[in-house]
Amino acid sequence: IENEVVLEKSSRCLNDIDVWEADTVLHFPLHIPGHWVYIFVLFGTKNIYFCDSLNIIGISITSNLLINVGPKLLRLLQYEHEKRINDGRLSTDNVFNLKEWNAIDFPVPHQKDGFNCGVFVIMNLYRMMKNVARNSPVETNHRKLFSSQEMVSIRKTLVDVCYRKAGLEELENFGI
């Protein structure tokens, strides 16, 4: 998010969302070359959480995401804030302070391979959305490792969910 044109195009996804309410949560799957990660933003706590299923033993692309993507995401939020003040959707006394925001490397279950990151993004997204819906604390069993057989079963369940042969609650069978 480098210039005004990119900011404007990026902010379109936020147009119909009241992002400045304390209970607003935004969920972003993010693709970087060769890998998917999951990002969620809690406006009430002003935290941006980066969830990387390859973050094992401190070897992670998450630190690069915190450094490179975090500020860009904050710039997008700042741009959206300014736009809403200018068009009257937000009061001018509503202040956006970059220094109040935190970027956090959030622990999530780890993948054992280099090709299931997309499945982990979906599972982590489901878990966080479920916690938010229950108004429960953000939590996850980040020590959980899924076997290859479990990953095959999870993929089949996700296909069944897509074709409405199963409900999302079927993911509970995997300890998500």
LUMLO-285186 format. One line per field, with one value per residue: x, y, z of N, C-alpha, C in turn; residue in three letters. Coordinates in nm, 4 decimals. Last residue first. Example, Ala and Ser with C-alpha at 12.3 -4.5 7.8 and 13.67 -1.06 7.14 Angstrom:
nc1 = (1.2850 1.3190)
nc2 = (-0.2250 -0.5690)
nc3 = (0.7080 0.7800)
cac1 = (1.3670 1.2300)
cac2 = (-0.1060 -0.4500)
cac3 = (0.7140 0.7800)
cc1 = (1.2900 1.3200)
cc2 = (0.0030 -0.3300)
cc3 = (0.7870 0.7800)
rest = (Ser Ala)
***
This chain:
nc1 = (-1.0213 -1.0454 -1.1832 -1.4486 -1.5047 -1.5827 -1.8544 -1.9505 -2.0045 -2.1719 -2.1960 -2.2739 -2.2193 -1.9887 -1.8246 -1.8250 -1.6848 -1.4365 -1.3776 -1.3550 -1.1260 -0.9392 -0.9503 -0.8461 -0.5866 -0.5029 -0.4993 -0.2863 -0.0752 -0.1724 -0.1182 -0.0522 -0.1000 -0.0155 -0.2163 -0.5229 -0.6233 -0.8157 -0.9588 -1.2427 -1.5729 -1.7988 -1.8734 -1.7642 -1.4916 -1.4655 -1.5273 -1.3199 -1.1037 -1.1679 -1.1705 -0.9015 -0.7768 -0.8739 -0.7766 -0.4998 -0.4682 -0.5106 -0.2874 -0.0728 0.0143 0.2767 0.4974 0.4270 0.3149 0.1947 0.0799 -0.1699 -0.0341 0.0391 0.0891 0.2653 0.1122 0.1235 -0.0822 -0.1547 -0.0997 0.0336 -0.1615 -0.4688 -0.7348 -1.0133 -1.2971 -1.3733 -1.5042 -1.6917 -1.7520 -1.8770 -1.7846 -1.5782 -1.3565 -1.3761 -1.3312 -1.0670 -0.9321 -0.9803 -0.8478 -0.5854 -0.5545 -0.5732 -0.3446 -0.1495 -0.1779 -0.0834 0.1790 0.2784 0.2476 0.4204 0.6893 0.7046 0.5367 0.6542 0.8968 0.7956 0.6808 0.8309 1.0443 1.1639 1.0927 0.9898 0.7758 0.5437 0.3651 0.1284 0.0854 -0.0943 -0.0896 -0.3122 -0.3254 -0.5235 -0.7084 -0.9139 -1.1201 -1.0368 -0.8352 -0.7701 -0.5783 -0.4424 -0.2706 -0.0886 0.0537 0.3215 0.4380 0.4378 0.1535 -0.1752 -0.3830 -0.7087 -0.8261 -1.0906 -1.1709 -1.4128 -1.5578 -1.6166 -1.5796 -1.5988 -1.4765 -1.5781 -1.8409 -1.8274 -1.8378 -1.5586 -1.3486 -1.2797 -1.1761 -0.9130 -0.7742 -0.8196 -0.6895 -0.4251 -0.3606 -0.3738 -0.1806 0.0682 0.1276 0.0876)
nc2 = (-2.8190 -3.0901 -3.2124 -3.1765 -2.9214 -2.9294 -2.9480 -2.6929 -2.6316 -2.9222 -3.0871 -3.0408 -2.8039 -2.7810 -2.6841 -2.9057 -3.0877 -2.9600 -2.9852 -3.2645 -3.3024 -3.1657 -3.3294 -3.5671 -3.4814 -3.4147 -3.6652 -3.7759 -3.6199 -3.4620 -3.1507 -3.0338 -2.7809 -2.5608 -2.3757 -2.3660 -2.0316 -1.7350 -1.4514 -1.5079 -1.4810 -1.4291 -1.6046 -1.4789 -1.5095 -1.7876 -1.8124 -1.6713 -1.8332 -2.0746 -1.9939 -1.9148 -2.1614 -2.3014 -2.1405 -2.1643 -2.4397 -2.4555 -2.3118 -2.4771 -2.7220 -2.7461 -2.8259 -2.9644 -2.9451 -2.6437 -2.5575 -2.3399 -2.0148 -1.7119 -1.4057 -1.1302 -0.8167 -0.4739 -0.2199 0.1321 0.3842 0.5162 0.6144 0.7221 0.8966 1.0354 1.2070 1.4598 1.4565 1.1565 0.9942 1.0592 1.2806 1.2637 1.3007 1.0744 0.8779 0.9325 0.8835 0.6037 0.5116 0.5808 0.4146 0.1662 0.1810 0.1971 -0.0582 -0.2026 -0.1123 -0.2025 -0.4932 -0.5680 -0.5426 -0.6360 -0.8556 -1.0020 -1.0696 -1.2341 -1.4408 -1.6269 -1.7889 -1.9647 -2.0253 -2.2840 -2.1990 -2.0918 -2.1808 -2.0540 -1.7464 -1.4688 -1.1597 -0.9121 -0.5971 -0.4170 -0.2617 -0.3599 -0.3098 -0.4192 -0.6652 -0.8390 -1.1138 -1.3045 -1.5887 -1.6871 -1.8985 -1.9049 -1.8307 -1.4917 -1.4558 -1.3842 -1.3747 -1.3286 -1.1319 -0.9933 -0.7630 -0.6796 -0.4474 -0.3407 -0.0640 0.0697 0.1278 -0.0084 -0.1006 -0.1585 -0.0822 -0.0325 -0.2061 -0.2511 -0.0047 0.0259 -0.0453 0.1790 0.3737 0.2754 0.2921 0.5706 0.6654 0.4056 0.1633 -0.1169)
nc3 = (1.6878 1.7052 1.5105 1.5497 1.4691 1.2100 1.2225 1.2258 0.9641 0.8282 0.5109 0.2629 0.1319 -0.0034 0.2010 0.3716 0.2128 0.2120 0.4851 0.5016 0.3469 0.5094 0.7359 0.6319 0.5716 0.8301 0.9535 0.8109 0.9027 1.2161 1.3652 1.6858 1.9182 2.0440 2.0395 2.0642 2.1357 2.1903 2.2986 2.5133 2.3676 2.2229 2.0376 1.8165 1.8756 1.8488 1.5757 1.4599 1.5363 1.4001 1.1290 1.1034 1.1410 0.9148 0.7042 0.7521 0.7188 0.4455 0.3595 0.4381 0.3468 0.2501 0.3966 0.7238 0.9657 1.1151 1.4427 1.5841 1.6843 1.8476 1.6821 1.7034 1.6681 1.6785 1.8169 1.8488 1.9325 1.7330 1.5592 1.6369 1.5324 1.6985 1.6683 1.6235 1.3835 1.3346 1.0237 0.7909 0.6490 0.4735 0.6460 0.8073 0.6168 0.5436 0.7837 0.8005 0.5740 0.6467 0.8697 0.7474 0.5831 0.7810 0.8926 0.6744 0.6752 0.9241 0.8740 0.6661 0.7729 1.0402 1.0409 0.8344 0.9498 1.1505 0.9979 0.8910 1.1270 1.3747 1.6343 1.6166 1.3576 1.1815 1.0009 1.0522 1.1798 1.2274 1.3765 1.4812 1.5986 1.8320 1.9739 2.1149 1.9311 1.6887 1.5947 1.3059 1.1855 0.9258 0.8195 0.5258 0.2800 0.0379 -0.2062 -0.1507 0.0545 0.1202 0.3950 0.5101 0.7665 0.9454 1.2015 1.4329 1.6553 1.8986 1.8734 1.5444 1.3093 1.0920 0.9748 0.6327 0.3710 0.3024 0.2983 0.0409 -0.0362 0.0294 -0.2001 -0.3636 -0.2044 -0.1997 -0.4707 -0.4946 -0.3102 -0.2491 -0.1169 0.0000)
cac1 = (-0.9944 -0.9878 -1.0376 -1.3964 -1.4793 -1.4413 -1.7802 -1.9281 -1.8749 -2.1685 -2.1565 -2.2961 -2.3289 -2.1021 -1.8466 -1.8837 -1.8244 -1.5082 -1.3929 -1.4613 -1.2534 -0.9654 -0.9911 -0.9835 -0.6715 -0.5118 -0.5950 -0.4203 -0.1094 -0.1068 -0.2100 0.0047 -0.1630 0.0758 -0.1060 -0.4287 -0.6072 -0.7326 -0.8877 -1.1078 -1.4753 -1.7435 -1.9048 -1.9095 -1.5499 -1.4372 -1.6094 -1.4568 -1.1134 -1.1497 -1.2902 -1.0087 -0.7534 -0.8999 -0.9210 -0.5627 -0.4469 -0.6027 -0.4220 -0.0912 -0.1183 0.1677 0.5036 0.4700 0.4356 0.1883 0.1836 -0.1167 -0.1394 0.0678 -0.0047 0.2854 0.1453 0.1292 0.0221 -0.1764 -0.1834 0.1138 -0.0829 -0.3307 -0.6634 -0.8713 -1.2527 -1.3095 -1.3660 -1.6762 -1.6900 -1.9204 -1.8828 -1.7129 -1.3797 -1.3896 -1.4610 -1.1731 -0.9332 -1.0243 -0.9922 -0.6453 -0.5442 -0.6730 -0.4767 -0.1661 -0.2100 -0.2207 0.0941 0.2668 0.1830 0.2770 0.6510 0.7819 0.5184 0.5190 0.8967 0.8702 0.5962 0.8185 0.9146 1.1932 1.1389 1.1215 0.8258 0.6230 0.5034 0.1371 0.1678 -0.0986 -0.0373 -0.2523 -0.3230 -0.4190 -0.6139 -0.7834 -1.1361 -1.0390 -0.9347 -0.7566 -0.7043 -0.4302 -0.3986 -0.0983 -0.0631 0.2690 0.4604 0.4848 0.2846 -0.0836 -0.2809 -0.6087 -0.7581 -1.0142 -1.1479 -1.2985 -1.5299 -1.6327 -1.4866 -1.6674 -1.4334 -1.4515 -1.8182 -1.7993 -1.9648 -1.6651 -1.3914 -1.3269 -1.3111 -1.0121 -0.7712 -0.8687 -0.8317 -0.5017 -0.3645 -0.4570 -0.3226 0.0221 0.2294 0.0000)
cac2 = (-2.6810 -3.0169 -3.2101 -3.3128 -2.9444 -2.9033 -3.0722 -2.7577 -2.5924 -2.7882 -3.0840 -3.1778 -2.8098 -2.8367 -2.6024 -2.7790 -3.1149 -2.9776 -2.8520 -3.1957 -3.3625 -3.1201 -3.1885 -3.5634 -3.5345 -3.3098 -3.5634 -3.8334 -3.6170 -3.5658 -3.2369 -3.0722 -2.8886 -2.6748 -2.3568 -2.4676 -2.1424 -1.8455 -1.5061 -1.4574 -1.5424 -1.3228 -1.6419 -1.4947 -1.3747 -1.7226 -1.8803 -1.6235 -1.6965 -2.0716 -2.0505 -1.8191 -2.0526 -2.3510 -2.1620 -2.0325 -2.3808 -2.5256 -2.2623 -2.3464 -2.7151 -2.7280 -2.6968 -2.9719 -3.0276 -2.7458 -2.5614 -2.4737 -2.1005 -1.8550 -1.4855 -1.2639 -0.9287 -0.5885 -0.3212 0.0019 0.3033 0.4679 0.4964 0.7365 0.7722 1.0462 1.0683 1.4343 1.5042 1.2874 0.9956 0.9353 1.3003 1.2515 1.3951 1.2077 0.8827 0.9367 1.0186 0.6943 0.4908 0.6371 0.5589 0.2047 0.1628 0.3101 0.0599 -0.2223 -0.0881 -0.0586 -0.4208 -0.5610 -0.4930 -0.5189 -0.7516 -0.9499 -0.9834 -1.1142 -1.3476 -1.5082 -1.7479 -1.9451 -1.8907 -2.2617 -2.3061 -2.0264 -2.2264 -2.1959 -1.8163 -1.6122 -1.2343 -1.0420 -0.6707 -0.5153 -0.1998 -0.3621 -0.2742 -0.2736 -0.6369 -0.7080 -1.0574 -1.1837 -1.5320 -1.6590 -1.8248 -1.9295 -1.9656 -1.5966 -1.4068 -1.4697 -1.3015 -1.4256 -1.1243 -1.1145 -0.7875 -0.7666 -0.4868 -0.4858 -0.1404 0.0221 0.2044 -0.0537 0.0049 -0.2119 -0.1134 0.0670 -0.1588 -0.3674 -0.0420 0.0658 -0.1346 0.0473 0.3860 0.2924 0.1608 0.4850 0.6940 0.5352 0.2669 0.0000)
cac3 = (1.6458 1.8173 1.4965 1.5645 1.6123 1.2353 1.1989 1.3560 1.0183 0.8859 0.6523 0.3100 0.2284 -0.0779 0.0816 0.4172 0.2485 0.0856 0.4266 0.5755 0.3043 0.3719 0.7456 0.6838 0.4650 0.7285 0.9993 0.7971 0.7599 1.1365 1.2932 1.5570 1.8432 2.0478 1.9449 2.1099 2.0428 2.2368 2.1836 2.4858 2.4569 2.3068 2.1760 1.8243 1.8736 1.9770 1.6760 1.4410 1.5860 1.5450 1.1922 1.0810 1.2364 1.0506 0.7200 0.7512 0.8506 0.5364 0.3298 0.5024 0.4083 0.1552 0.3296 0.5849 0.9580 1.0119 1.3387 1.5552 1.6287 1.8327 1.7603 1.6472 1.7566 1.5878 1.8340 1.7869 2.0212 1.8457 1.5210 1.6827 1.5016 1.6638 1.6664 1.7529 1.3821 1.3956 1.1568 0.8579 0.7557 0.4163 0.5367 0.8684 0.6849 0.4419 0.7264 0.9066 0.5856 0.5258 0.8853 0.8476 0.5229 0.6882 0.9738 0.7185 0.5578 0.8970 0.9829 0.6405 0.6406 0.9986 1.1416 0.8189 0.8320 1.1887 1.0706 0.8083 1.0761 1.2326 1.6064 1.6767 1.4430 1.2853 0.9842 1.0887 1.0813 1.2582 1.2623 1.5103 1.4723 1.8056 1.8799 2.1818 2.0716 1.7031 1.6985 1.3688 1.2332 1.0068 0.8599 0.6686 0.3280 0.1723 -0.1544 -0.2418 0.0183 0.0446 0.3201 0.4652 0.6376 0.9190 1.0592 1.4074 1.5173 1.8842 1.9580 1.6641 1.4258 1.1489 1.0740 0.7654 0.4373 0.2862 0.4303 0.1172 -0.0816 0.1294 -0.0839 -0.4050 -0.2386 -0.0758 -0.4070 -0.5803 -0.2887 -0.2976 -0.1292 0.0000)
cc1 = (-1.0612 -0.9514 -0.9694 -1.2448 -1.4201 -1.4045 -1.6306 -1.8555 -1.8453 -2.0302 -2.1584 -2.2608 -2.3691 -2.2238 -1.9680 -1.9164 -1.8958 -1.6557 -1.4649 -1.4845 -1.3705 -1.0990 -1.0228 -1.0353 -0.8180 -0.5986 -0.6117 -0.5278 -0.2498 -0.1480 -0.1321 -0.0908 -0.0900 0.0221 -0.0043 -0.3099 -0.5097 -0.7245 -0.7944 -1.0481 -1.3365 -1.6470 -1.8622 -1.9540 -1.7019 -1.5008 -1.5883 -1.5501 -1.2543 -1.1667 -1.2816 -1.1367 -0.8602 -0.8812 -0.9529 -0.7131 -0.5073 -0.5897 -0.5271 -0.2313 -0.1486 0.0290 0.3863 0.4715 0.4956 0.3208 0.1565 -0.0208 -0.0819 -0.0545 0.0216 0.2035 0.1582 0.1858 0.0108 -0.0556 -0.1994 0.0331 -0.0084 -0.2537 -0.5166 -0.8127 -1.1094 -1.2669 -1.2965 -1.5292 -1.6786 -1.8595 -1.9327 -1.8230 -1.5204 -1.4241 -1.4823 -1.3102 -1.0470 -1.0358 -1.0510 -0.7973 -0.6101 -0.6724 -0.5860 -0.3014 -0.2301 -0.2660 -0.0529 0.1776 0.1690 0.2051 0.5011 0.7272 0.5866 0.4936 0.7592 0.8788 0.6711 0.7371 0.9269 1.0608 1.1752 1.1793 0.9673 0.6672 0.5958 0.2760 0.1871 -0.0283 -0.0267 -0.2119 -0.2460 -0.4377 -0.4928 -0.6740 -1.0044 -1.0516 -0.9312 -0.8703 -0.6769 -0.5693 -0.3727 -0.2344 -0.0509 0.1466 0.3983 0.5150 0.3445 0.0444 -0.1887 -0.5097 -0.6756 -0.9568 -1.0594 -1.2889 -1.4035 -1.6070 -1.4980 -1.5722 -1.5123 -1.4122 -1.6934 -1.7750 -1.9471 -1.7897 -1.5128 -1.3783 -1.3668 -1.1544 -0.8803 -0.8750 -0.8906 -0.6511 -0.4444 -0.4717 -0.4136 -0.1289 0.1735 0.0909)
cc2 = (-2.5861 -2.8740 -3.1294 -3.3186 -3.0830 -2.9241 -3.0536 -2.8913 -2.6594 -2.7582 -2.9388 -3.1894 -2.9519 -2.8600 -2.6496 -2.6911 -2.9887 -3.0026 -2.8572 -3.0568 -3.2937 -3.1753 -3.1340 -3.4202 -3.5279 -3.3556 -3.4541 -3.7354 -3.6708 -3.5515 -3.3367 -3.1702 -2.9104 -2.7935 -2.4701 -2.4651 -2.2416 -1.9514 -1.6139 -1.5234 -1.4898 -1.3796 -1.5341 -1.5294 -1.3837 -1.5844 -1.8162 -1.6869 -1.6415 -1.9297 -2.0390 -1.8670 -1.9444 -2.2407 -2.2082 -2.0477 -2.2410 -2.4675 -2.3262 -2.2899 -2.5788 -2.7192 -2.6689 -2.8329 -3.0276 -2.8197 -2.6709 -2.4716 -2.2404 -1.9334 -1.6350 -1.3592 -1.0577 -0.7051 -0.4262 -0.0894 0.1598 0.3820 0.4352 0.6083 0.7933 0.9073 1.0660 1.2879 1.4847 1.3274 1.1399 0.9210 1.1743 1.2545 1.3847 1.3090 1.0151 0.9504 1.0346 0.8370 0.5844 0.6279 0.6306 0.3556 0.2062 0.3024 0.1833 -0.1045 -0.1037 -0.0263 -0.2716 -0.4805 -0.4735 -0.4581 -0.6223 -0.8364 -0.9235 -1.0179 -1.2225 -1.4030 -1.6313 -1.9128 -1.8639 -2.1254 -2.2711 -2.1309 -2.1672 -2.2545 -1.9606 -1.6886 -1.3806 -1.1112 -0.7993 -0.5765 -0.2894 -0.2960 -0.2675 -0.2309 -0.4869 -0.6923 -0.9327 -1.1475 -1.4138 -1.5946 -1.8050 -1.8428 -1.9968 -1.7292 -1.5173 -1.3934 -1.4011 -1.3477 -1.2494 -1.1052 -0.9100 -0.7847 -0.5714 -0.5349 -0.2913 -0.0694 0.1704 0.0188 -0.0316 -0.0959 -0.1688 0.0391 -0.0671 -0.3271 -0.1598 0.0300 -0.1009 -0.0483 0.2512 0.2980 0.1679 0.3470 0.6043 0.5477 0.4029 0.1213)
cc3 = (1.7442 1.7835 1.6061 1.5595 1.6367 1.3815 1.2221 1.3419 1.1517 0.9405 0.6986 0.4575 0.2658 0.0114 0.0020 0.2967 0.2970 0.1141 0.2923 0.5180 0.3735 0.3215 0.6069 0.6939 0.5088 0.6111 0.8947 0.8437 0.7377 0.9902 1.2089 1.4908 1.7107 1.9679 1.9482 2.0143 2.1043 2.1277 2.2362 2.3619 2.4227 2.4103 2.2751 1.9662 1.8870 1.9839 1.8130 1.5441 1.5715 1.6012 1.3440 1.1492 1.2250 1.1545 0.8620 0.7741 0.8593 0.6770 0.4192 0.4775 0.4713 0.2161 0.2381 0.5237 0.8183 1.0060 1.2375 1.4364 1.6072 1.7853 1.7398 1.7341 1.6771 1.6681 1.7249 1.8079 1.9710 1.9431 1.6393 1.6534 1.5364 1.6378 1.6128 1.7680 1.5162 1.3949 1.2042 0.9967 0.8248 0.5232 0.4776 0.7591 0.7585 0.5085 0.6248 0.8536 0.6914 0.5342 0.7667 0.8698 0.6214 0.6191 0.8855 0.8054 0.5935 0.7766 0.9559 0.7478 0.6193 0.8690 1.0981 0.9170 0.8072 1.0712 1.1102 0.8819 0.9812 1.1660 1.4609 1.6364 1.4887 1.3876 1.0895 1.0657 1.1257 1.1469 1.3028 1.3801 1.5006 1.6672 1.8564 2.0983 2.1464 1.8487 1.7256 1.4692 1.3149 1.0573 0.9521 0.6935 0.4782 0.2007 -0.0195 -0.1704 -0.0669 0.0175 0.2510 0.3787 0.6129 0.7786 1.0451 1.2562 1.5105 1.7415 1.9371 1.7414 1.5513 1.2761 1.1534 0.8600 0.5776 0.3695 0.4235 0.2548 -0.0018 0.0883 0.0158 -0.2867 -0.2785 -0.1042 -0.2769 -0.5173 -0.3731 -0.2804 -0.1700 0.0000)
rest = (Ile Gly Phe Asn Glu Leu Glu Glu Leu Gly Ala Lys Arg Tyr Cys Val Asp Val Leu Thr Lys Arg Ile Ser Val Met Glu Gln Ser Ser Phe Leu Lys Arg His Asn Thr Glu Val Pro Ser Asn Arg Ala Val Asn Lys Met Met Arg Tyr Leu Asn Met Ile Val Phe Val Gly Cys Asn Phe Gly Asp Lys Gln His Pro Val Pro Phe Asp Ile Ala Asn Trp Glu Lys Leu Asn Phe Val Asn Asp Thr Ser Leu Arg Gly Asp Asn Ile Arg Lys Glu His Glu Tyr Gln Leu Leu Arg Leu Leu Lys Pro Gly Val Asn Ile Leu Leu Asn Ser Thr Ile Ser Ile Gly Ile Ile Asn Leu Ser Asp Cys Phe Tyr Ile Asn Lys Thr Gly Phe Leu Val Phe Ile Tyr Val Trp His Gly Pro Ile His Leu Pro Phe His Leu Val Thr Asp Ala Glu Trp Val Asp Ile Asp Asn Leu Cys Arg Ser Ser Lys Glu Leu Val Val Glu Asn Glu Ile)
***
